[in-house]
Amino acid sequence: MRSRRTTRTLAALAVLTTVSALAACGSSSDDSASGPASELRLGYFANVTHAAALIGVQQGFIQDELGEGTTLTTQVFNAGPDEVEALFAGGLDAAYIGPSPTINAYAQSNGDAIRIISGAASGGAQLVVRDGIDTPDDLRGTTLASPQLGNTQDVALRTWLTSQGLANSVDGGGDVTITPTKNSDILSLFASGDLDGAWVPEPYASDLVLDEGAHVLVDEADLWPEGRFVTTQLIVRTEFLQQHPETVDALLRANVESVQFADSDPTAAQAAVNDGLVAAGGSALDDAVLQRAWSNLTVTYDPVATALAQSAQNAVEAGTTADEVDLDGIYDLAPLNAILEEQGLDPVSSDGLGTE
């Protein structure tokens, strides 16, 4: 079983109610200075859906782009709400993260604290279940897991269950019980029969299918137009972006390089991801698990902004976000598009939700 090094876990809703206060006191050690930062503190997950981060760190793309004057410090998380907690407490400058925690952070800071500056991955999430569950109605009375209350897969699971007429609650209970659980623990709990299924990102979906005998009930890609939805994006603290645009540009160049590496040499990219998982404190994936996981996602710098508004609405309907969120200004894609233009690549769109 792969271990995961995380920050202390707090309930997601408790995190969200304190984001504004945390944002007010969180800052990096050199935010008062302009020019390149002396340190970039970057968060990400040891998941295949965070391949761009794993590749960028493992291949040295990020540190190379930062140069000798900026030290890269990384921290690995289990899920987005924990990462948001660290970011707003002043422990991170940038993070690879899913849309739901990003939306919550943006809303609770009144749009001041963070900006989405790039995409990182689309796809790579599935609801996998035990034998005997073949239809939505078979889920009545079952217990399902998600990585953390309020994270992207948690919202997707709750939204889909509701669309199928299956009651669920952030407080527990309903037609289906949802138990937010660390990804690494989901594997053992499913194997022991304590869970009937889970909505999880890769590689955990493939782990459960290939190693634990689960089967796919829902591929999230089937729920979105053309199968495109944002799974992972790159965000940065607004203050850090304003104080250290050169450092943010370096991070963006490395992210583009990681995406291009994944596209041009998938075999080498998968090897880099496996090495990154080990370096993050876990263990390497079997070839079959890694290949299945890789086939279910797209590593991309496109933020798939067209999906973000629906993600925000889903969070409200799921009960993990209290009110509808005004997403205007959440994207700052101008630095990324400048880099893409330099390389003769097509620009990406904010879908009217920010600068391009």
C-alpha positions in Angstrom: 0.0 0.0 0.0 1.4 3.5 -0.9 1.8 5.8 2.1 1.0 9.5 1.8 2.6 12.3 3.7 0.0 15.0 4.4 -0.5 18.0 6.6 -2.9 17.5 9.6 -6.4 16.8 8.4 -9.2 19.1 9.3 -12.8 18.8 8.3 -13.2 20.6 5.0 -16.1 22.8 6.0 -14.2 24.0 9.1 -11.3 24.9 6.8 -13.7 26.9 4.5 -15.1 29.0 7.4 -11.7 30.1 8.4 -10.1 30.8 5.0 -10.6 34.5 5.2 -8.9 34.8 8.5 -6.0 32.6 7.4 -5.6 34.5 4.2 -5.1 37.7 6.2 -2.1 36.3 8.1 -0.5 34.0 5.5 2.5 35.3 3.6 5.8 33.9 2.4 9.0 35.0 3.9 9.9 37.4 1.1 6.6 38.7 -0.2 7.6 42.2 0.8 10.4 42.2 -1.9 10.0 42.4 -5.6 11.9 40.4 -8.2 12.4 36.6 -8.2 11.5 34.9 -4.9 14.2 33.3 -2.9 12.0 30.2 -2.4 9.0 28.7 -4.2 6.9 26.5 -1.9 4.8 24.2 -4.1 2.1 21.7 -3.1 0.8 18.7 -5.1 -0.6 15.2 -4.7 1.2 11.9 -5.2 -1.5 11.0 -7.8 -1.2 10.3 -11.6 -3.6 13.2 -12.1 -0.8 15.4 -10.8 1.6 14.1 -13.4 2.6 17.6 -14.5 3.9 18.3 -11.0 5.6 14.9 -10.5 7.3 15.2 -13.9 8.3 18.8 -13.3 9.9 18.0 -9.9 11.4 14.7 -10.9 12.9 15.8 -14.2 14.2 19.0 -12.7 12.2 21.2 -15.1 10.9 23.4 -12.3 14.2 23.9 -10.5 16.0 24.5 -13.8 13.5 27.2 -14.8 13.6 28.8 -11.4 17.4 29.1 -11.6 20.0 29.1 -8.8 18.5 32.1 -7.0 15.2 30.4 -6.1 14.9 27.2 -4.0 12.1 24.8 -4.8 10.5 23.4 -1.7 7.7 20.8 -2.2 5.0 19.3 0.0 2.8 16.4 -0.8 -0.9 16.3 0.2 -3.8 13.8 0.1 -6.5 16.1 -1.1 -7.3 19.7 -1.9 -8.9 21.0 1.3 -5.7 20.2 3.3 -3.7 22.0 0.6 -5.9 25.0 0.8 -5.4 25.1 4.5 -1.6 25.1 4.1 -1.8 27.7 1.3 -3.9 30.2 3.3 -1.9 29.6 6.5 1.1 30.9 4.6 2.8 27.5 4.1 2.5 27.4 0.2 3.0 29.8 -2.6 1.6 27.7 -5.4 -0.3 24.4 -5.7 -1.5 21.8 -8.1 -5.1 21.3 -7.0 -8.6 20.3 -8.1 -11.4 22.8 -9.0 -13.7 22.4 -6.0 -11.2 23.4 -3.3 -10.0 26.2 -5.6 -13.6 27.5 -5.9 -14.1 27.4 -2.2 -10.9 29.2 -1.5 -11.7 31.9 -4.0 -15.2 32.4 -2.6 -14.2 32.5 1.0 -11.5 35.1 0.4 -13.9 37.2 -1.6 -11.9 36.6 -4.8 -8.7 38.1 -3.3 -6.4 35.2 -2.3 -5.7 33.0 -5.3 -5.6 32.9 -9.1 -5.7 29.9 -11.5 -2.8 30.4 -13.8 -2.8 27.1 -15.8 -4.4 23.8 -16.3 -2.5 20.5 -15.5 -4.9 17.6 -16.2 -8.3 16.6 -17.5 -10.0 13.3 -16.8 -8.8 10.5 -14.6 -11.6 10.0 -12.1 -14.1 7.1 -11.7 -16.6 5.6 -9.4 -15.5 2.0 -8.9 -17.6 -0.5 -7.0 -17.7 -4.1 -5.8 -19.4 -7.1 -7.5 -23.1 -7.0 -7.2 -23.4 -3.3 -7.9 -24.4 -2.7 -11.5 -26.9 0.1 -11.5 -27.4 3.3 -9.5 -30.3 1.7 -7.6 -27.9 -1.1 -6.4 -26.1 1.6 -4.3 -29.0 2.0 -1.8 -27.7 1.1 1.6 -24.0 1.1 0.6 -21.0 3.0 1.9 -18.8 4.8 -0.6 -15.6 6.7 -0.1 -14.2 10.0 -1.5 -10.7 11.4 -0.8 -11.9 14.2 1.5 -15.0 16.1 2.3 -15.3 19.0 -0.2 -12.6 17.8 -2.5 -13.3 17.5 -6.3 -14.2 13.8 -6.3 -16.3 14.2 -3.2 -18.4 16.9 -5.0 -18.6 14.8 -8.1 -19.9 11.8 -6.2 -22.5 13.7 -4.2 -23.7 15.5 -7.4 -24.0 12.3 -9.4 -25.8 10.4 -6.5 -28.3 13.3 -6.2 -28.9 13.2 -10.0 -29.8 9.5 -9.7 -32.3 10.2 -6.9 -30.0 8.9 -4.2 -30.1 11.0 -1.0 -26.8 11.8 0.7 -25.6 14.3 3.2 -22.3 15.9 4.3 -23.3 14.9 7.8 -23.6 11.3 6.8 -26.7 9.1 6.2 -29.2 9.1 3.4 -29.7 6.4 0.8 -25.9 6.2 0.4 -23.4 6.8 3.1 -20.3 8.7 2.0 -17.2 8.3 4.1 -14.4 10.7 3.2 -11.2 8.7 3.5 -7.5 9.1 2.6 -6.8 7.6 -0.8 -4.3 5.1 0.6 -6.7 3.9 3.2 -9.5 3.4 0.6 -7.6 0.5 -0.9 -7.4 -1.5 2.3 -10.9 -0.7 3.4 -12.3 -1.8 0.1 -10.3 -5.0 0.2 -11.6 -5.8 3.7 -15.2 -5.2 2.7 -15.7 -2.1 4.8 -16.3 0.0 1.6 -18.6 -0.8 -1.3 -16.9 1.5 -3.7 -15.2 4.9 -4.1 -15.1 7.9 -6.4 -11.3 8.4 -6.7 -8.7 9.9 -9.0 -6.0 7.9 -10.7 -4.1 5.8 -9.9 -6.5 4.7 -7.2 -9.3 3.8 -9.5 -7.0 1.6 -11.5 -5.5 0.1 -8.3 -9.0 -0.9 -7.2 -10.0 -2.3 -10.6 -6.8 -4.3 -11.3 -5.7 -5.3 -7.8 -8.9 -5.4 -5.8 -11.5 -6.7 -8.3 -13.6 -3.5 -8.5 -15.4 -2.5 -11.7 -16.3 0.9 -13.1 -19.8 2.1 -12.5 -19.2 5.7 -13.6 -16.4 7.2 -15.6 -16.6 10.9 -14.9 -15.6 11.7 -18.4 -18.9 10.3 -19.6 -20.7 13.1 -17.6 -19.0 16.0 -19.4 -19.3 17.4 -22.9 -16.7 15.8 -25.1 -15.4 14.1 -22.0 -13.4 17.2 -21.0 -13.4 18.4 -17.4 -10.8 19.9 -15.2 -9.2 17.5 -12.7 -6.0 19.4 -11.8 -5.0 23.0 -12.2 -2.2 25.2 -11.1 -3.0 28.0 -8.7 -0.9 30.7 -7.0 -1.4 33.1 -4.2 -2.4 36.5 -5.7 0.1 38.3 -3.5 2.9 36.0 -4.6 1.9 36.5 -8.3 2.0 40.3 -7.8 5.3 40.3 -5.9 7.2 37.7 -8.0 5.9 37.5 -11.5 9.3 36.2 -12.8 9.1 33.2 -10.4 5.5 32.5 -11.5 6.7 32.7 -15.2 9.4 30.2 -14.4 6.9 27.8 -12.9 4.6 28.2 -15.9 7.4 27.5 -18.3 8.2 24.3 -16.4 4.6 23.3 -16.4 4.4 23.7 -20.2 7.6 21.7 -20.5 6.1 18.9 -18.3 3.0 18.7 -20.5 5.0 18.6 -23.7 7.2 15.9 -22.2 4.1 13.8 -21.3 2.8 14.2 -24.8 6.0 13.6 -26.8 7.3 10.6 -24.8 4.6 8.9 -22.7 6.8 6.0 -21.7 9.5 8.2 -20.3 6.8 10.4 -18.7 5.2 7.4 -17.0 8.6 6.4 -15.7 9.1 9.9 -14.3 5.7 9.8 -12.6 6.6 6.5 -11.0 9.9 7.8 -9.8 8.0 10.9 -8.5 5.6 8.7 -6.5 8.5 6.9 -4.8 10.3 10.2 -4.1 7.0 11.5 -2.5 7.1 8.7 0.0 5.1 6.1 -1.7 5.9 3.0 -3.9 6.1 2.5 -7.6 2.9 1.4 -9.5 2.7 -1.8 -11.4 3.0 -1.3 -15.1 -0.6 -2.3 -15.8 -1.9 0.0 -13.1 0.1 3.0 -14.4 -0.8 2.3 -18.0 -4.5 2.1 -17.3 -4.4 5.2 -15.2 -2.5 7.1 -17.9 -5.0 6.1 -20.5 -7.8 7.7 -18.5 -6.4 11.2 -18.3 -4.9 14.0 -20.4 -2.0 16.0 -19.1 -2.6 19.6 -20.4 -1.9 23.2 -19.6 -5.5 24.1 -20.8 -7.5 24.8 -17.7 -10.7 23.7 -19.4 -12.4 26.8 -18.1 -15.7 25.9 -19.7 -16.2 23.3 -16.9 -15.4 25.5 -13.9 -18.8 27.2 -13.6 -20.5 23.8 -13.6 -18.1 22.6 -11.0 -19.0 25.5 -8.8 -22.7 24.8 -9.2 -22.1 21.2 -8.4 -20.4 22.2 -5.1 -23.5 24.2 -4.1 -25.8 21.4 -4.9 -23.6 18.9 -3.1 -23.7 21.0 0.1 -20.0 21.5 0.3 -20.2 25.2 -0.7 -22.9 27.3 1.0 -23.7 29.9 -1.7 -23.3 30.4 -5.4 -19.9 31.7 -6.3 -19.0 34.6 -8.5 -16.0 33.3 -10.4 -15.3 36.5 -12.3 -11.6 37.1 -12.1 -10.5 33.7 -10.9 -8.2 33.1 -13.9 -5.1 35.0 -14.7 -3.9 33.3 -17.9 -2.0 36.2 -19.4 1.4 35.0 -18.2 0.7 31.5 -19.6 -0.6 32.8 -22.9 2.5 35.0 -23.3 4.7 31.9 -22.9 2.6 29.9 -25.3 2.8 32.7 -27.9 6.6 32.8 -27.5 6.6 29.1 -28.5 4.1 29.5 -31.3 1.4 27.6 -29.5 -2.4 28.4 -29.4 -3.6 30.4 -26.4 -5.9 29.0 -23.7 -9.2 30.5 -22.7 -10.6 31.7 -19.4 -14.2 31.5 -20.8 -14.8 35.0 -19.7 -13.8 34.4 -16.1 -10.5 36.3 -16.0 -7.6 37.7 -18.0 -6.0 36.1 -21.0 
